[in-house]
């Protein structure tokens, strides 16, 4: 993926995040604050040569917008300062995202890991459906998981596993028997706080808990290994599970930190590399504000 196409990806993706159109100043601020490009206001020492007190990277994006307009991917000036993507630009963006994912781990991309993580972590409808299906399957299982299986856990990375393709995305399937062992491993208690209340399951004499993949299954292609692993699945009460998906940034960061720190060695082992809290914060889109 060459330099120009990476720049177009950043610009169109930012417009998508801003509902398709925004003032130039808002587009540039969004790119800068979210760290999508390899340089920003702090790291780019170049100034635009015409004395307009503008960083060169900002002018580069302004120039690339002209090419996007020429190809019909952005609209010509509607009103001064407003940038807007076209329907053709939306389709072109999908093409660029697919290309970025295929080349994400090769070369020296100008787009940053922060943006790549967002591209991989965007859940599709099928991802959400698979998560819901897993919850139902685990809830319906009445036979306890084999207690001997957990003792034989491998701490090595494994292949990515079975998947289906939908809308150009790989959706990796969850194994309910693996997810079933997460509550059992935790003694059917919440991994955030064992004192958190729940209710007795109808079919089993134990507290109801929900499985949660700390590193989302949608990140499978990004990491290149299987993520449907017992080491990556945590037992959570309903409140904590909903909070980690829909809570405030501060609360989500707190929950992620608690879970990750309790199994850091195991999680890094199944990934085959180190991962830090800041990476997880970006995956969940709860990173510290950069303004």
Secondary structure, DSSP 8 states (H G I E B T S, - for coil): --HHHHHHHHHHHHHHHTTTEEEHHHHHHHHHHHT-BS--TTT---B-TTSS--BHHHHHHHHHHHHHHHTTSB---SSTTEEEB-HHHHHHHHHHHHHHHHTTTSS--SB-HHHHHHHHH---HHHHHHHHHHHHHHHH--S---HHHHHT---S------EEEETTEEEE---HHHHHHHHHHTTSS-SS-TT----B-SSSSSB--EEEESS-GGGHHHHTS----GGGEEEE-HHHHHHHHHS-HHHHHHHHHHHHHHSHHHHHHHHTS---HHHHHHHTT------
